[in-house]
């Protein structure tokens, strides 16, 4: 096994979750892809995950950060 540089750090995940919490957005789950992309999936008042908006889809498609 070779040593690889981590694509994300625990601090990165903590920052993303803290930001959602600070905004009062309930988090359903978070996803981390092999390339290091961290995606926070929020939930609505009923507790069901909220689907991505058109803007989120566009940003993901164009790899905007």
Residue frames relative to the residue before (quaternion, step in Angstrom):
aa qw qx qy qz dx dy dz
X 1.0000 0.0000 0.0000 0.0000 0.00 0.00 0.00
X 0.2832 -0.7607 0.5605 0.1640 3.52 -0.93 0.85
X 0.4593 -0.6508 0.5237 0.3020 3.52 -1.20 0.50
X 0.0761 -0.7938 0.6033 0.0128 3.54 -0.74 1.09
X 0.5251 -0.5960 0.4996 0.3457 3.50 -1.21 0.52
X 0.5004 -0.6584 0.4712 0.3067 3.58 -0.94 0.86
X 0.4046 -0.7188 0.5110 0.2418 3.58 -0.99 0.83
X 0.7745 0.0693 -0.0741 0.6244 3.57 1.27 -0.26
X 0.3132 -0.7309 0.5737 0.1963 3.54 -1.25 0.40
X 0.6363 -0.5174 0.4006 0.4087 3.54 -1.21 0.43
X 0.6148 0.5578 -0.3418 0.4405 3.59 1.05 -0.72
X 0.6095 0.5494 -0.3497 0.4520 3.60 1.08 -0.66
X 0.6622 0.4898 -0.2973 0.4829 3.57 0.95 -0.90
X 0.6487 0.5211 -0.3192 0.4537 3.58 0.94 -0.86
X 0.6369 0.5254 -0.3311 0.4568 3.60 0.98 -0.80
X 0.6596 0.5101 -0.3097 0.4569 3.58 0.92 -0.91
X 0.6922 0.4700 -0.2835 0.4686 3.60 0.90 -0.88
X 0.6318 0.5250 -0.3313 0.4641 3.59 1.04 -0.74
X 0.6371 0.5290 -0.3309 0.4525 3.58 1.01 -0.80
X 0.6550 0.4935 -0.3150 0.4778 3.59 0.94 -0.83
X 0.6543 0.5094 -0.3131 0.4631 3.58 0.96 -0.86
X 0.6517 0.5275 -0.3154 0.4446 3.61 0.95 -0.86
X 0.6838 0.4585 -0.2743 0.4969 3.57 1.15 -0.63
X 0.4900 -0.6791 0.4202 0.3495 3.58 1.28 -0.12
X 0.4614 0.6703 -0.4462 0.3725 3.56 1.22 0.47
X 0.3290 -0.7455 0.5370 0.2182 3.62 -0.65 1.03
X 0.3007 -0.7699 0.5441 0.1442 3.56 -0.88 0.99
X 0.3146 -0.7416 0.5641 0.1811 3.58 -0.82 1.03
X 0.7521 -0.2147 0.1795 0.5967 3.56 0.94 -0.93
X 0.2296 -0.7272 0.6107 0.2134 3.52 -1.30 0.02
X 0.2087 -0.7721 0.5937 0.0891 3.53 -1.14 0.73
X 0.1026 -0.7708 0.6269 0.0489 3.54 -1.05 0.83
X 0.2595 -0.7794 0.5544 0.1334 3.56 -0.67 1.12
X 0.6769 -0.5123 0.3335 0.4101 3.60 -1.17 0.37
X 0.6739 0.4816 -0.3126 0.4651 3.60 1.13 -0.49
X 0.6240 -0.5877 0.3197 0.4037 3.59 1.28 0.12
X 0.4344 0.6862 -0.4723 0.3426 3.59 1.24 0.13
X 0.1672 -0.7725 0.6073 0.0805 3.56 -0.87 0.99
X 0.0469 -0.7960 0.6031 -0.0206 3.56 -0.70 1.12
X 0.1814 -0.7697 0.6061 0.0857 3.57 -0.76 1.09
X 0.1702 -0.7807 0.5970 0.0716 3.57 -0.69 1.14
X 0.2348 -0.8009 0.5424 0.0955 3.54 -0.59 1.21
X 0.2820 -0.7441 0.5757 0.1880 3.54 -1.27 0.28
X 0.4646 -0.6615 0.5034 0.3051 3.54 -1.20 0.47
X 0.7665 -0.3730 0.2542 0.4569 3.59 -1.31 -0.09
X 0.6629 0.5069 -0.3018 0.4611 3.59 1.11 -0.62
X 0.5412 -0.6511 0.3840 0.3683 3.58 1.25 -0.18
X 0.5520 0.5907 -0.4142 0.4181 3.58 1.24 0.18
X 0.5517 -0.6228 0.4300 0.3506 3.61 -0.99 0.76
X 0.3789 -0.7131 0.5499 0.2134 3.54 -1.05 0.84
X 0.4237 -0.6961 0.5195 0.2568 3.57 -0.89 0.94
X 0.6030 -0.5707 0.4131 0.3743 3.55 -1.20 0.46
X 0.4492 -0.6677 0.5261 0.2749 3.52 -1.15 0.70
X 0.6892 -0.4523 0.3531 0.4424 3.55 -1.29 0.14
X 0.6301 0.5279 -0.3318 0.4627 3.60 1.04 -0.75
X 0.6492 0.5113 -0.3217 0.4622 3.59 0.91 -0.86
X 0.6432 0.5178 -0.3192 0.4651 3.58 0.98 -0.84
X 0.6569 0.5074 -0.3103 0.4634 3.58 0.95 -0.88
X 0.6565 0.5110 -0.3130 0.4582 3.58 0.92 -0.90
X 0.6582 0.4985 -0.3122 0.4698 3.58 0.95 -0.84
X 0.6544 0.5231 -0.3124 0.4478 3.57 0.98 -0.86
X 0.7592 0.3634 -0.1824 0.5082 3.57 0.99 -0.84
X 0.4056 -0.7506 0.4379 0.2836 3.56 1.32 0.22
X 0.2654 0.7632 -0.5383 0.2394 3.56 0.96 0.86
X 0.1527 -0.7861 0.5915 0.0940 3.55 -1.11 0.62
